[in-house]
Amino acid sequence: MSFARPEVFWALLLLPLIAAVLLGVYRRGKNDLLRLGGAWRASPLLSIYLLKSFFQSLFLLVAFFGLVVAWAGPAWGTRTVAENQDGLDVALVFDVSWSMTATDVPPNRLGQGIEAARFLVRTFPHTQFSLVAFKGQARTLTPLTTDTDFLNNWLNELSPSVATGPGSDLEAGLREGLRSLDTPTNHQKAVILFSDGEARGGDTVAAARTLAAHGVSLFAFGLGTDAGSTIPEGKSALVDDFGFTVITRRNSGLLRAITDETGGVYYPSANRENLSDLQERLVSLANPASRGGVKLEAVQQYPLFLNLALLSLFACLVIRILPWRKLF
């Protein structure tokens, strides 16, 4: 047996006080009865009055006890019920490192990811989305929300300047995405990663396994090309410390590996076909009928005690109203 609100049992300490009040009422009533009925009728009147007072008081105390126990929320036994997971929470996790400004896909890698995110936000207007951006460090730009205008405003602001730290720490981005989904809702949860897969720090596979352990599906769009591209820097291209032009390439192998860890899907581009496939998968995740989940829950027993209290109050009322032996 368990109780949802065990602290209310302190109210049972009032039982002796209530009993004392009822005893005082009985004594006053007895004196009034003797004064009104006279000594010649004292014996039959007092016998009936004693019985009626006793049972009235008993049922009142039982009613109070039943109400307190019902208020405490007793539960025992278990039953199998369908688990309500209707709904979907999605974290949009964006790599905003400088390599995402490469133009090997139009308009650039980051821009293509933003357009894909806009499509998803538009397609799922009742889904809660969070927005996370990362470079060397990750930050949540918007918590879970269904406010599409708010989300689109932040998507407009996405650039390397919205996150700090050098490099591209995919692990930090995934873990921040998971944190942004940490809410008490019983919705299914998913992370959608927009990145070229160039990880410059952290253990990305370990982060993906953490997502899987929390039941979060990971979908990733690999933005860029395997051939690669230069990284714009002003009117020229970025060079390394030795003066060589930096070439950035999509790392499809890593992105595929981390999505496989969670049972998700890797998409090598954010084209219409891949977006349609992701749309179908997200609809399936959000549909509880497709999951058929069940859970065990405690059986609430408060109606038993509530009914006991109501029946006791009814009995008390009947005893008070109905005359005994046609006297009172």
Secondary structure, DSSP 8 states (H G I E B T S, - for coil): -EES-GGGGGGGGGHHHHHHHHHHHHHHHHHHHHHHH-GGGHHHHHHHHHHHHHHHHHHHHHHHHHHHHHHH-EEEEEEEEE----SEEEEEEEE-SGGGG--SSSS-HHHHHHHHHHHHHHH-TTSEEEEEEESSSEEEEEEEE--HHHHHHHHHH-SGGGS-SSS--HHHHHHHHHHHT-SS---EEEEEEEE-----SS-HHHHHHHHHHTT-EEEEEE-S-SS-EE-EETTEE-B-TTS-B-EE---HHHHHHHHHHHT--EESS--HHHHHHHHHHHHHHH-GGGT--EEEEEEE-HHHHHHHHHHHHHHHHHHHHS-STTT-
